[in-house]
Amino acid sequence: MEQPVLRLGLLGFAEPVGLRLQAWAAQAQHGWPEWRTTDPHLADAWMISGESVEVLGRDAVVIRHPHGSGERLTLNRAEVDRPLAFATPLPEGFASAEFFQADDETSVRQRLQRFEAWLRPLRSQFALGAQLVQRLNQHKGGVVHVMHESKLLAVIDLDRWQTGLFIPARPVDLSMAEWLRRPTLARDIPSSFMRLPLHRVMWTYAVRTRRDILPARYRQQTIHLRRVPPLPARWFDELHLQIMRELMAQPGRLDELQTRTGAPTGELVHHLAALYFAGGLTTDADSARRAEAQTRRAMVALQFDQVDHDSELTRSGHREQGAPSSILREALHSPLRVATPKDVTSDAS
């Protein structure tokens, strides 16, 4: 069974500590997800240095990040949408049940395993996405029920491009499940299931797989931007944005895009695959041309509208330790925000 690459954000650590945590996290255990450090806004979980934390209020803290700099990020714990843990020692008057020892590999490993348990819904989406990539050519439309041991784990409506996922579903069960064709009347999703657009499930898989899943035609034919994938703006990293800007300016083949972006081939292919499976790319020039005006408007909106309006879904290497890129860290619905002078003044008082 394929395991995802999960993304770890390190906040406030001194360089030696951060590098040690990065190395420990990267030691993949057989049959378990692999962890890689990344921009904190793109991370699936956070490790935060307790020594860099200052209490701002009842639920808010200020994090000095990067370590030793004058930059600060505020974090409202009531808005946190992913697992986190603080490295001891914690600041005076600050309490958290989620803590670990950054100088103890066993403690770090145990914390990562707790993250993995908390992230089961994400890992289940990854497992469902892996099956979708393999089976889409066999299922062009209609309704599919994903079953394991007579239990319904997911409903996939390929006509409406929606899915409902049983929240407690285990990734291993999804990987072994049967896909059963069902009549159109069976498309209703149980109210207890998590509802997701399929392009989000596909993106969740594509950005976390180690496999090369870009279709062959995208290696030889001219690539066009079909649309901006309807995802939260902070899900895109700088290379996703750069690819979309380049293709909006002028379509191009893979080798041309590599020259224009300067990205290594493997990294470029990985990012193109994510954009493709989220519905963003095409090799059909006419299809791209028909959507050009709408795509241009979406690209402009992407630069200014950083709000994720679909709040229901929020339920469900030293460079990476640096400050988040500006287009991502200004996302209004990111729990991490750049500290304002007012925040710093309140903290100092």
Sequence and secondary structure as in RCSB ss.txt:
>XXXX:A:sequence
MEQPVLRLGLLGFAEPVGLRLQAWAAQAQHGWPEWRTTDPHLADAWMISGESVEVLGRDAVVIRHPHGSGERLTL
NRAEVDRPLAFATPLPEGFASAEFFQADDETSVRQRLQRFEAWLRPLRSQFALGAQLVQRLNQHKGGVVHVMHES
KLLAVIDLDRWQTGLFIPARPVDLSMAEWLRRPTLARDIPSSFMRLPLHRVMWTYAVRTRRDILPARYRQQTIHL
RRVPPLPARWFDELHLQIMRELMAQPGRLDELQTRTGAPTGELVHHLAALYFAGGLTTDADSARRAEAQTRRAMV
ALQFDQVDHDSELTRSGHREQGAPSSILREALHSPLRVATPKDVTSDAS
>XXXX:A:secstr
    EEEEEEES  HHHHHHHHHHHT   TTS EEEE  GGG SEEEEEGGGEEE SSSEEEEE STTSS EEEE
EGGG  S EEEESS  TT   S EE TT HHHHHHHHHHHHHHTHHHHHHHHHHHHHHHHTTT  SSEEEEEETT
EEEEEEETTTTEEEE TT  HHHHHH EEEEE GGGG   TTSEEEEHHHHHHHHHTT  S    THHHHS BEE
    SS GGG  HHHHHHHHHHHH  B HHHHHHHH   HHHHHHHHHHHHHTT EES HHHHHHTHHHHHHHHH
HHHH      GGGGT   GGGS   HHHHT TT SEEE  HHHHHHHH 
